[in-house]
């Protein structure tokens, strides 16, 4: 897939800015695009399992610039939300649509792009990831995801791995507080090994909390309490979107545990993949999730398809909608899990 094709992801914030500018029913423009038009189009654009050859330096640079640009756009979306509430440009029921639109940006751009950059080794990119997570009020994610989820994925100890039969709503109640608690424990353990208190300002989770409280206070002082509350609501919407993606990515999959108590290594079979073209473009190949877990530092442009990785019956936007209706989700996913288990048993 050519690198320029990922410009498709910029349609989400473009529609978001237009909807905030136009107000009224237009506030639903971006969510309708992602959750109505894209699922319809994906039925006719199934995608490909083909893996591309190595990218050249120019392609890699362009791929990075696309991420950096979206970081600026995401911060702009938050500022735009605060502004339209401050000025009274959007009021009443339309505020809910505006919050949903910016929440979509917080999840699809803020946390997702931060996820990609947070796995990079360059300090600039990691700090940019922290700025993005600050814009979504989810600063602890970089600690929990990188040092918690990747180590414990597809095990009962992982708050970000959904169990068979668990609804997405029950998963939210477990994953959101569980993820924060995990991040705190990870940092507290690191500091304890250094002989420091968990309440030290070297605790990244604690510092993130302090910064986020300060940002919300500044937003309230500049744009008013209602605007700050709308930003908080948009951030929570982004969290739930992210956690729904976590839900569909590992639903019902588990790693075997040996007699020594250790889990088997993470394999492509422990993540649900999707090769649908539009979902790949919107989420910077997050949908090729199996390779990401096998090689967390691999840039999105290089993520590969594995035949061993189970394929979601639908693309990410459609799967998110299905997950929100548990009977439909179970009706689609449990037969897929059954076929997967039969295939694994047959290969033994």
C-alpha positions as CSV (number, residue, x, y, z in Angstrom):
1,X,0.0,0.0,0.0
2,X,1.6,3.4,-1.0
3,X,2.4,5.6,1.9
4,X,0.4,8.5,0.5
5,X,-2.7,6.3,0.9
6,X,-2.5,6.9,4.7
7,X,-3.6,10.5,4.1
8,X,-7.1,8.8,4.1
9,X,-6.8,9.0,7.9
10,X,-6.8,12.8,7.7
11,X,-10.5,12.6,6.5
12,X,-11.6,12.0,10.1
13,X,-10.2,15.3,11.5
14,X,-11.1,17.2,8.4
15,X,-14.8,16.1,8.8
16,X,-14.5,16.8,12.5
17,X,-13.3,20.4,12.0
18,X,-16.0,21.0,9.4
19,X,-18.7,19.6,11.7
20,X,-17.5,21.9,14.6
21,X,-17.5,24.9,12.2
22,X,-21.0,24.1,10.7
23,X,-22.7,23.0,13.9
24,X,-26.2,21.6,14.0
25,X,-26.7,18.1,12.6
26,X,-23.3,18.4,10.9
27,X,-21.7,17.5,14.3
28,X,-22.4,13.8,13.4
29,X,-20.5,14.0,10.1
30,X,-17.3,12.3,11.3
31,X,-19.0,9.5,13.3
32,X,-21.3,8.8,10.3
33,X,-18.3,8.5,8.0
34,X,-16.4,6.1,10.3
35,X,-19.3,3.9,11.5
36,X,-21.7,4.1,8.5
37,X,-19.9,4.8,5.3
38,X,-16.7,2.9,6.0
39,X,-18.4,-0.4,7.0
40,X,-20.5,-0.2,3.8
41,X,-17.4,0.4,1.7
42,X,-15.4,-2.3,3.4
43,X,-18.0,-4.9,2.3
44,X,-16.7,-4.2,-1.2
45,X,-13.1,-3.6,-0.4
46,X,-12.0,-6.8,1.4
47,X,-8.3,-5.9,1.4
48,X,-5.2,-8.0,0.8
49,X,-2.9,-10.3,2.7
50,X,0.0,-9.3,0.6
51,X,3.1,-8.0,2.4
52,X,5.0,-5.2,0.8
53,X,8.8,-5.1,0.1
54,X,11.0,-3.0,2.3
55,X,10.3,0.7,2.3
56,X,12.9,3.3,1.2
57,X,14.1,6.2,3.3
58,X,11.8,8.7,1.6
59,X,8.8,6.6,2.2
60,X,9.7,6.1,5.8
61,X,10.2,9.9,6.3
62,X,6.8,10.6,4.7
63,X,5.2,7.9,7.0
64,X,6.6,9.6,10.1
65,X,5.5,13.1,8.9
66,X,2.0,11.8,8.5
67,X,2.0,10.8,12.2
68,X,3.5,14.1,13.4
69,X,0.9,16.1,11.4
70,X,-1.9,14.2,13.1
71,X,-0.5,14.9,16.5
72,X,-0.9,18.7,15.7
73,X,-4.3,18.1,14.3
74,X,-5.5,16.2,17.4
75,X,-4.4,19.0,19.7
76,X,-6.2,21.4,17.4
77,X,-9.4,19.4,17.7
78,X,-9.3,19.7,21.5
79,X,-8.7,23.4,21.2
80,X,-11.5,23.8,18.7
81,X,-14.0,22.0,21.0
82,X,-13.1,24.3,23.9
83,X,-13.5,27.3,21.6
84,X,-16.9,26.4,20.2
85,X,-18.2,25.8,23.7
86,X,-16.6,29.0,25.0
87,X,-18.2,31.1,22.3
88,X,-21.6,29.4,22.4
89,X,-21.2,28.4,18.7
90,X,-22.5,24.9,19.5
91,X,-25.2,24.5,22.2
92,X,-27.9,22.1,23.3
93,X,-28.1,18.6,21.9
94,X,-25.4,19.4,19.3
95,X,-22.9,19.5,22.1
96,X,-23.3,15.8,22.5
97,X,-22.4,15.3,18.8
98,X,-19.4,17.6,19.1
99,X,-18.2,15.7,22.1
100,X,-18.7,12.4,20.2
101,X,-16.8,13.8,17.2
102,X,-13.8,15.0,19.3
103,X,-14.0,11.7,21.3
104,X,-13.6,9.8,18.0
105,X,-10.5,11.9,17.3
106,X,-9.2,11.2,20.8
107,X,-9.5,7.5,20.2
108,X,-8.6,7.1,16.6
109,X,-5.9,9.8,16.4
110,X,-4.9,10.8,19.9
111,X,-4.4,7.4,21.5
112,X,-3.8,5.4,18.4
113,X,-1.1,7.7,17.0
114,X,0.4,7.9,20.5
115,X,0.4,4.1,20.6
116,X,2.5,4.0,17.4
117,X,4.9,6.8,18.5
118,X,5.2,5.4,22.1
119,X,6.8,2.3,20.7
120,X,9.5,4.2,18.9
121,X,13.0,4.6,20.5
122,X,13.6,8.3,19.7
123,X,12.9,10.6,22.6
124,X,11.1,13.2,20.4
125,X,8.6,10.6,19.3
126,X,8.0,9.3,22.7
127,X,7.4,12.8,24.1
128,X,5.1,13.5,21.2
129,X,3.2,10.4,22.2
130,X,2.9,11.8,25.7
131,X,1.5,15.1,24.4
132,X,-1.1,13.2,22.5
133,X,-2.1,11.1,25.5
134,X,-2.3,14.3,27.5
135,X,-4.8,15.6,25.0
136,X,-6.9,12.6,25.7
137,X,-6.3,12.6,29.5
138,X,-5.0,9.0,29.3
139,X,-1.3,9.6,30.1
140,X,-0.8,6.3,31.9
141,X,-1.5,4.3,28.7
142,X,2.1,4.4,27.5
143,X,3.3,2.7,30.7
144,X,0.5,0.1,30.9
145,X,0.5,-0.7,27.2
146,X,4.3,-1.0,26.6
147,X,5.3,-2.7,29.8
148,X,2.1,-4.3,30.9
149,X,-0.2,-5.4,28.0
150,X,2.6,-6.6,25.8
151,X,4.0,-8.8,28.5
152,X,0.7,-10.2,29.6
153,X,-1.5,-10.2,26.5
154,X,-3.9,-13.1,26.1
155,X,-3.6,-14.1,29.8
156,X,-6.0,-13.7,32.8
157,X,-3.5,-11.2,34.3
158,X,-4.0,-8.7,31.4
159,X,-6.8,-6.1,31.9
160,X,-6.7,-5.3,28.2
161,X,-7.4,-8.9,27.0
162,X,-11.1,-9.8,26.8
163,X,-12.3,-13.2,27.9
164,X,-14.7,-15.4,26.0
165,X,-18.3,-14.5,27.0
166,X,-17.3,-11.2,28.5
167,X,-19.4,-8.2,27.2
168,X,-17.7,-5.1,26.1
169,X,-19.4,-3.2,28.9
170,X,-18.1,-5.6,31.5
171,X,-14.7,-5.3,29.8
172,X,-14.8,-1.5,30.1
173,X,-15.4,-1.8,33.8
174,X,-12.4,-4.1,34.2
175,X,-10.0,-2.6,31.6
176,X,-10.2,1.1,32.4
177,X,-9.5,1.0,36.1
178,X,-7.4,-2.2,35.7
179,X,-5.2,-0.5,33.2
180,X,-4.6,2.5,35.5
181,X,-3.9,0.2,38.5
182,X,-1.5,-1.8,36.4
183,X,0.4,1.3,35.2
184,X,0.7,2.5,38.8
185,X,2.0,-0.9,40.0
186,X,4.5,-1.0,37.2
187,X,5.9,2.4,38.1
188,X,5.7,1.8,41.8
189,X,7.7,-1.5,41.4
190,X,10.3,0.3,39.2
191,X,10.8,3.0,41.8
192,X,10.9,0.6,44.7
193,X,13.8,-1.2,43.0
194,X,15.5,2.1,42.9
195,X,14.8,2.8,46.6
196,X,12.3,5.5,45.9
197,X,8.7,6.1,46.9
198,X,5.8,5.7,44.5
199,X,4.8,9.3,45.3
200,X,8.1,10.5,43.8
201,X,7.9,12.9,40.8
202,X,9.9,10.3,39.0
203,X,6.6,8.3,38.8
204,X,5.4,8.8,35.2
205,X,1.8,7.9,36.1
206,X,1.7,10.4,39.0
207,X,3.3,13.2,36.9
208,X,0.8,12.5,34.1
209,X,-2.1,12.8,36.6
210,X,-0.8,16.2,37.8
211,X,-0.3,17.5,34.3
212,X,-3.8,16.4,33.3
213,X,-5.4,18.0,36.3
214,X,-3.5,21.2,35.5
215,X,-4.6,21.1,31.8
216,X,-8.3,20.7,32.7
217,X,-8.0,23.5,35.2
218,X,-6.5,25.8,32.6
219,X,-9.2,24.8,30.1
220,X,-11.8,25.7,32.7
221,X,-10.2,29.0,33.4
222,X,-9.9,29.9,29.7
223,X,-13.1,28.5,28.2
224,X,-15.3,27.8,31.2
225,X,-16.3,24.8,33.3
226,X,-18.7,23.5,30.6
227,X,-16.0,23.5,28.0
228,X,-13.6,21.6,30.3
229,X,-16.4,19.1,31.1
230,X,-17.0,18.6,27.4
231,X,-13.2,17.9,26.9
232,X,-13.3,15.4,29.7
233,X,-16.4,13.7,28.2
234,X,-14.7,13.6,24.8
235,X,-11.6,12.0,26.4
236,X,-13.7,9.4,28.1
237,X,-15.3,8.6,24.7
238,X,-11.8,8.2,23.3
239,X,-10.9,5.8,26.2
240,X,-13.9,3.7,25.6
241,X,-13.2,3.6,21.8
242,X,-9.6,2.5,22.5
243,X,-10.8,-0.2,25.0
244,X,-13.4,-1.4,22.5
245,X,-10.6,-1.9,20.0
246,X,-8.6,-3.8,22.7
247,X,-11.7,-5.9,23.3
248,X,-12.0,-7.0,19.7
249,X,-8.2,-7.5,19.2
250,X,-7.8,-10.3,21.7
251,X,-11.3,-11.5,22.4
252,X,-11.4,-15.1,23.6
253,X,-7.8,-15.8,22.7
254,X,-5.4,-17.2,25.4
255,X,-1.8,-18.4,25.7
256,X,-1.2,-21.9,27.1
257,X,0.5,-22.2,30.5
258,X,3.2,-24.8,31.0
259,X,3.8,-27.0,34.0
260,X,6.5,-24.4,35.2
261,X,3.8,-21.8,35.4
262,X,5.1,-19.8,32.5
263,X,2.9,-18.8,29.5
264,X,3.9,-19.7,26.0
265,X,5.5,-17.0,24.0
266,X,3.2,-14.5,22.2
267,X,2.3,-15.8,18.7
268,X,0.3,-14.4,15.8
269,X,-2.5,-16.7,16.9
270,X,-3.1,-14.5,20.0
271,X,-4.4,-11.5,18.2
272,X,-7.3,-11.0,15.8
273,X,-6.2,-9.3,12.6
274,X,-8.1,-7.5,9.9
275,X,-6.7,-6.8,6.4
276,X,-9.6,-4.6,5.3
277,X,-8.1,-1.7,3.4
278,X,-10.0,1.3,4.8
279,X,-9.6,0.1,8.4
280,X,-5.8,-0.3,7.8
281,X,-5.6,3.2,6.5
282,X,-7.7,4.9,9.2
283,X,-5.7,3.2,12.0
284,X,-2.2,3.1,10.5
285,X,-2.2,-0.7,10.3
286,X,-3.1,-1.2,13.9
287,X,-5.3,-3.9,12.4
288,X,-2.3,-6.0,11.6
289,X,-2.1,-6.5,15.3
290,X,-0.4,-9.9,15.4
291,X,2.9,-8.6,13.9
292,X,2.7,-5.6,16.2
293,X,2.7,-7.9,19.3
294,X,5.5,-10.0,17.8
295,X,7.6,-6.9,17.0
296,X,6.3,-3.9,19.1
297,X,9.0,-1.5,17.7
298,X,8.2,-2.3,14.1
299,X,6.8,0.8,12.3
300,X,3.3,0.6,11.0
301,X,4.5,0.7,7.4
302,X,6.3,-2.6,7.9
303,X,3.6,-4.6,9.7
304,X,3.0,-8.0,8.0
305,X,0.1,-10.4,7.6
306,X,0.6,-13.9,9.1
307,X,-1.6,-16.8,8.0
308,X,-1.5,-18.1,11.6
309,X,-3.2,-15.0,12.8
310,X,-7.0,-15.3,13.0
311,X,-9.0,-12.9,10.8
312,X,-11.9,-10.9,12.2
313,X,-15.1,-11.7,10.4
314,X,-15.6,-8.0,9.7
315,X,-13.4,-4.8,9.6
316,X,-12.6,-2.8,12.7
317,X,-15.5,-0.2,12.5
318,X,-18.1,-3.0,11.9
319,X,-16.6,-5.1,14.7
320,X,-16.8,-2.2,17.1
321,X,-20.5,-1.8,16.3
322,X,-21.1,-5.5,16.7
323,X,-19.3,-5.5,20.1
324,X,-21.7,-2.8,21.3
325,X,-24.6,-5.4,20.8
326,X,-23.3,-8.4,22.8
327,X,-25.7,-11.0,21.4
328,X,-24.7,-10.1,17.8
329,X,-21.0,-10.1,18.8
330,X,-21.2,-13.5,20.4
331,X,-23.2,-14.9,17.4
332,X,-20.4,-13.8,15.1
333,X,-17.3,-14.5,17.2
334,X,-18.1,-17.7,19.0
335,X,-18.4,-19.8,15.8
336,X,-15.1,-18.1,14.7
337,X,-13.5,-19.1,17.9
338,X,-14.8,-22.6,17.6
339,X,-13.3,-22.9,14.1
340,X,-10.0,-21.6,15.3
341,X,-9.8,-24.1,18.2
342,X,-10.7,-27.0,15.8
343,X,-7.9,-25.9,13.4
344,X,-5.4,-25.7,16.3
345,X,-6.5,-29.1,17.5
346,X,-6.1,-30.5,14.0
347,X,-2.6,-29.2,13.7
348,X,-1.3,-31.0,16.9
